[in-house]
Amino acid sequence: MRRTLQGRPATVGTLAAHALLVVLVAGCASTPAAPTPAAPDCAATASSPAPSIRIAVEDDIELRNAPVPASRAERLVFAQLYDTLVRIACDGVATPAIAASWSSPDGLTWRFQLQHGLSFSDGAPLDAPTAAEALSRSHVSAIAAVAAVGDRGLEVRLHEQQDITFFAQPALAVTRPAVEGGWPIGTGAYRVDAAGRRIRLTLRRPDPGMPDTIDVVRVQRDPRSALDAGIDLVVTADPATIAYGRLLDGYMVKPLPWNRTYTLVAPGAVGAVASPSSSELEALAGDAATTGTRAATSASPGACTDRVSVGGASKRPATSIVWPRGDDIARGIAERIAALSWPVARSPEWLRALLPADRDAPLTARAVGADDLLAELHAGRGGIFVVPVYQCRDSDRAHAAIMASGLHAVPLVDARDHLIHTAAAGSLLMDAAGGLRFTSVQ
């Protein structure tokens, strides 16, 4: 058989389509309950994955970031290598990971019982003292103290009340430092073999329900070329690639959970800045991309306005609106706001309040690298930024940069990625942050 595009033969052999099934996940409150079916959107499954698959990524994967991802590619790869005490499924239910059970009387002191027989990817055993040491190295500011209680008990004291989702953030992955500055050693199902830019993930223990090896392929140009080449999985926000995947035989396309909020960051005193109306937000979402965006709300994943608005001032007049290079959604938002900034008399009220009163020209949209954007934001240079925020936590680099900038933050647009995959990719579970983890349905 041959893969076809709207009935036209293509050059790559067809992979049989498969149905999306429901995977069982364990639901829990303070302690895990009996397994209950996950919401259908939490799973994409197949009964017979290929022994070896290829996944495509659109970003470079930087060793220095592990285990905290700074890109879509790192979010996908790091999820296979590193584990936290708990996971949060896409329906918001906490499920066991390194911890088998947990409880807290007040949200300040948390007690965990670790799973039996845990080990790191290099074979070293993981017990409570080792886990306590790892969490103490995380430098997450909300943690006051961590102590082991016997071989499997763990007690974590916090400076402020948190629910169980706090412990699922990647900054609290349990790792060991690598020898000679290599990849941190995690407890995930896969270990990493890397040489330069070549990355291969190898399954630690045989499991017929999971691929034995996963080769990570960096897409240099159009992600659609990866689909033409028969790649088994890609996670993307590119509307053209999503639409193309829906037309190809052998590929399934599935939306992932909403996982980030594009936020406008600019000078402006709290209370003096009006928020965009719902219709204005919907217009921005529509202009940002044709697929996978919606107007932000107070429940958005990165809606941190009430926590970060401290009315700082830019160190120089804002003449441009800065967005992270390679992020087409951010570019669409930035270009739309630049168009709305001129003439002044026709700018919306909420935007006029964020711009210098004496400006005599429209804003220009300017792209910089993600690291450079955060550096400029820290320094207050440029004045106005479009920043994707994934979580309202200190471990989220964008959120931390906004906090440090002292500028006003206005949540504008939520976004989510789409999973495009073949049956050969096997079974995947989706978490509440839009992450994906290979799993077994055996």
Secondary structure, 3 states (H helix, E strand, C coil): CEEEECCEEEEEECCCCCCCCCCEEEEECCCEEEEEECCHHHEECCCCCCCEEEEEECCCCCHHHCCCCCCHHHHHHHHHHCCCCEEEECCCCEEECCEEEEECCCCCEEEEEECCCCECCCCCECCHHHHHHHHHCCCCCCEEEEEEECCCEEEEEECCCCCHHHHHCHHHCCCECCHHHCCCECCCCEEEEEECCEEEEEECCCCCCCCCEEEEEECCCCCHHHHHCCCCEEEECCHHHHHHHHHECCCEEEECCCCEEEEEEECCCCCCCCCCCHHHHHHHHHHHCCCCEEECCCCCCCCCHHHHCCCCCCCCCCCEEEEECCCHHHHHHHHHHHHHCCCHHHCCHHHHCCCCCCCCCCCEEEEECHHHHHHHHHHCCCEEEEEEECCCCCCCHHHHHHHHHCCEEEEEEEECCEEEECHHHCEEEEECCCCEEEECCC
